Amino acid sequence: MILTTSLLHQDPRSVGAIAGLAVAIIFTYRLTRSPAPPTRRRPKRQAPTTSSTAISTQSNITLMPSGVYSSSEDLRAQNTFDEFFQPVKPTLGQIVRQKLNEGRKVTYILLNAVTCRLLGVILEESSPEELQTKATVRPSVLDVLLEITKFCDLYLMERVIDDESEKNVLLALENAGIFTSGGLVKDKVLFCSTENGRTSFVRQLEPDWHIDTNPEIVSQLAVLFD
């Protein structure tokens, strides 16, 4: 109000100058109060990728030149090589032949003969008295007996007390399939009434090998095999 009243008492020039000044002040005030226009953010320039970064990002890519095998192919090739040259397990026939030829100066393809007692070796029973009631063939010896008969004549022998014992032994061998599976026949199963009788059988047959569980018989026959 004071400003307006004083303006009324001024001359026109003064009033025009004051009005122009007021307009300039108002315009300047508006400019200072108006919000500044939003500034556009300049995108940041990415730094060039260094060689180390490029290597790390490409670490999962494997470049295989022509003529070079990958690690998996190398592994398969090595496994094939190992399987081809791994030691071959010997067959039962090879083991039997090796055992029969041990200690010999000359390896025979076909041996002359092998003699073997029945009790404690082929049969589960261990005394002649047991054979009077029954005879039982060890299942584990069947394949070995079959392999032995492929390389030589096999003779089985035992001391028995009576004829019934002989029948029990022959029946047990027959039921086990020994007579039908190879070169063993009933005529090659020998019986005697004394231990010396078994020794006589061995001396007559002159086998390359004799298998026995009686240390005394083994000692007596040691001279024969020297």
C-alpha positions as CSV (number, residue, x, y, z in Angstrom):
1,M,0.0,0.0,0.0
2,I,2.7,2.5,0.8
3,L,4.4,1.7,-2.5
4,T,1.2,2.1,-4.5
5,T,0.3,5.5,-2.9
6,S,3.7,6.9,-3.6
7,L,3.6,5.8,-7.1
8,L,0.4,7.7,-7.7
9,H,2.2,11.0,-6.9
10,Q,5.1,10.4,-9.4
11,D,5.3,11.7,-13.0
12,P,4.6,9.4,-15.9
13,R,8.3,8.9,-16.8
14,S,9.0,7.7,-13.3
15,V,6.0,5.5,-13.3
16,G,7.1,3.8,-16.6
17,A,10.6,3.3,-15.4
18,I,9.5,1.8,-12.2
19,A,7.0,-0.4,-14.0
20,G,9.7,-1.7,-16.3
21,L,11.9,-2.4,-13.4
22,A,9.2,-4.3,-11.7
23,V,8.5,-6.4,-14.7
24,A,12.3,-7.2,-15.0
25,I,12.4,-8.2,-11.3
26,I,9.4,-10.5,-11.7
27,F,10.8,-12.1,-14.8
28,T,14.1,-12.7,-13.1
29,Y,12.4,-14.2,-10.1
30,R,10.5,-16.6,-12.2
31,L,13.6,-17.7,-14.0
32,T,15.3,-18.4,-10.7
33,R,12.3,-20.3,-9.3
34,S,11.6,-22.4,-12.4
35,P,13.0,-26.0,-12.2
36,A,16.0,-26.6,-14.2
37,P,15.4,-28.9,-17.2
38,P,16.4,-32.5,-16.7
39,T,19.9,-33.1,-17.9
40,R,20.4,-36.1,-20.2
41,R,22.9,-38.5,-18.8
42,R,25.5,-39.4,-21.3
43,P,26.1,-43.2,-21.4
44,K,29.4,-44.3,-20.1
45,R,31.7,-45.6,-22.6
46,Q,32.8,-49.1,-21.8
47,A,36.5,-49.7,-21.6
48,P,37.9,-52.0,-24.2
49,T,38.1,-55.6,-23.1
50,T,41.6,-56.6,-22.1
51,S,43.2,-59.8,-23.3
52,S,43.0,-61.3,-19.8
53,T,39.2,-60.8,-19.7
54,A,38.8,-62.2,-23.1
55,I,40.6,-65.3,-22.0
56,S,38.6,-65.8,-18.9
57,T,35.3,-65.4,-20.7
58,Q,36.3,-67.9,-23.3
59,S,37.6,-70.5,-20.8
60,N,34.6,-72.7,-21.4
61,I,35.3,-73.0,-25.1
62,T,37.8,-75.6,-26.3
63,L,39.2,-75.2,-29.7
64,M,40.4,-78.5,-31.1
65,P,42.7,-78.3,-34.2
66,S,42.2,-80.9,-36.8
67,G,44.1,-84.2,-36.1
68,V,44.1,-83.6,-32.3
69,Y,42.0,-85.9,-30.0
70,S,40.1,-84.5,-27.1
71,S,40.8,-85.8,-23.6
72,S,37.7,-88.1,-23.6
73,E,38.9,-89.7,-26.8
74,D,42.4,-90.1,-25.4
75,L,40.9,-91.8,-22.3
76,R,38.9,-94.2,-24.4
77,A,41.9,-95.0,-26.5
78,Q,44.0,-95.7,-23.3
79,N,41.3,-97.9,-21.9
80,T,41.2,-100.0,-25.1
81,F,44.9,-100.3,-25.0
82,D,44.9,-101.5,-21.4
83,E,42.1,-104.0,-22.0
84,F,44.0,-105.4,-25.0
85,F,47.2,-106.0,-23.1
86,Q,45.9,-106.9,-19.7
87,P,46.9,-110.3,-18.4
88,V,44.6,-113.1,-19.4
89,K,43.3,-115.3,-16.5
90,P,44.4,-118.9,-17.1
91,T,41.6,-121.4,-17.6
92,L,41.2,-124.4,-15.3
93,G,42.7,-126.6,-18.0
94,Q,45.8,-124.5,-18.2
95,I,46.2,-124.5,-14.4
96,V,45.8,-128.3,-14.3
97,R,48.4,-128.8,-17.1
98,Q,50.8,-126.4,-15.4
99,K,50.5,-128.2,-12.1
100,L,51.0,-131.6,-13.7
101,N,54.1,-130.4,-15.5
102,E,55.7,-128.6,-12.5
103,G,59.1,-130.0,-11.6
104,R,59.6,-131.8,-14.9
105,K,62.6,-131.2,-17.1
106,V,60.4,-131.8,-20.2
107,T,56.8,-130.5,-20.6
108,Y,54.6,-133.3,-21.9
109,I,51.5,-132.6,-23.9
110,L,50.1,-136.0,-22.8
111,L,51.2,-137.5,-19.6
112,N,51.4,-141.2,-19.0
113,A,49.2,-141.5,-15.9
114,V,48.1,-140.0,-12.7
115,T,47.0,-142.1,-9.7
116,C,45.0,-140.7,-6.8
117,R,43.5,-142.2,-3.7
118,L,39.8,-141.6,-3.0
119,L,39.4,-141.0,0.8
120,G,40.0,-137.4,1.8
121,V,40.7,-136.3,-1.8
122,I,37.8,-137.3,-4.1
123,L,35.5,-138.4,-1.4
124,E,34.4,-136.4,1.7
125,E,34.8,-139.5,3.9
126,S,38.2,-140.0,5.5
127,S,38.2,-143.7,6.7
128,P,37.4,-147.1,5.1
129,E,34.8,-147.7,7.8
130,E,32.7,-144.8,6.6
131,L,32.5,-146.3,3.2
132,Q,30.6,-149.2,4.5
133,T,27.5,-147.0,4.9
134,K,28.0,-144.3,2.2
135,A,30.3,-142.5,-0.1
136,T,30.1,-138.8,-1.1
137,V,31.9,-137.2,-3.9
138,R,33.2,-133.6,-3.4
139,P,31.5,-131.4,-5.9
140,S,34.5,-129.1,-6.1
141,V,36.7,-131.9,-7.7
142,L,34.5,-132.8,-10.6
143,D,35.8,-130.2,-13.0
144,V,39.4,-130.9,-12.0
145,L,39.0,-134.6,-12.6
146,L,37.6,-133.9,-16.0
147,E,40.5,-131.7,-17.0
148,I,43.0,-134.3,-15.7
149,T,41.4,-137.0,-17.9
150,K,42.0,-134.8,-21.0
151,F,45.8,-134.9,-20.5
152,C,46.4,-138.4,-19.1
153,D,45.0,-141.6,-17.8
154,L,43.5,-141.2,-14.4
155,Y,43.4,-144.1,-11.9
156,L,41.5,-143.9,-8.6
157,M,42.3,-146.3,-5.8
158,E,41.3,-147.0,-2.2
159,R,41.5,-149.6,0.5
160,V,38.0,-151.0,1.4
161,I,36.8,-153.4,4.1
162,D,34.1,-155.2,2.1
163,D,32.3,-155.4,-1.2
164,E,29.5,-153.2,0.0
165,S,32.1,-150.4,0.3
166,E,33.1,-150.9,-3.3
167,K,29.5,-150.6,-4.4
168,N,29.0,-147.4,-2.5
169,V,32.1,-145.8,-4.0
170,L,31.2,-146.8,-7.6
171,L,27.6,-145.6,-7.1
172,A,28.7,-142.3,-5.7
173,L,31.1,-141.7,-8.7
174,E,28.5,-142.7,-11.2
175,N,25.8,-140.4,-9.6
176,A,28.3,-137.6,-9.8
177,G,28.7,-138.1,-13.5
178,I,32.4,-138.9,-13.4
179,F,32.0,-141.9,-15.7
180,T,29.9,-140.1,-18.3
181,S,31.8,-136.8,-18.5
182,G,35.2,-137.9,-19.6
183,G,37.9,-140.5,-19.9
184,L,37.3,-142.2,-16.5
185,V,35.8,-145.7,-16.6
186,K,35.0,-148.1,-13.8
187,D,37.9,-150.3,-14.7
188,K,40.2,-147.5,-13.6
189,V,38.8,-147.5,-10.1
190,L,40.9,-149.9,-8.1
191,F,40.3,-151.4,-4.7
192,C,42.5,-153.2,-2.2
193,S,42.3,-154.5,1.3
194,T,45.6,-153.0,2.7
195,E,47.6,-149.8,2.4
196,N,50.4,-151.8,0.9
197,G,48.0,-152.8,-1.8
198,R,47.7,-149.2,-2.9
199,T,51.5,-148.8,-3.0
200,S,51.7,-151.9,-5.2
201,F,49.1,-150.4,-7.6
202,V,51.2,-147.2,-7.9
203,R,54.4,-149.1,-8.5
204,Q,52.8,-151.2,-11.3
205,L,51.3,-148.3,-13.1
206,E,54.4,-146.0,-12.7
207,P,52.4,-142.8,-13.0
208,D,53.9,-139.4,-13.5
209,W,52.0,-138.2,-10.4
210,H,50.4,-139.8,-7.4
211,I,48.1,-138.0,-5.0
212,D,47.8,-139.3,-1.5
213,T,47.0,-138.2,2.0
214,N,49.0,-140.9,3.9
215,P,52.5,-139.6,4.8
216,E,53.8,-143.2,5.0
217,I,52.6,-144.1,1.5
218,V,54.1,-140.8,0.2
219,S,57.5,-141.6,1.9
220,Q,57.5,-145.1,0.4
221,L,56.8,-143.9,-3.1
222,A,59.2,-141.0,-2.9
223,V,62.0,-143.3,-4.3
224,L,59.8,-144.2,-7.3
225,F,59.5,-140.5,-8.3
226,D,63.1,-139.6,-7.7
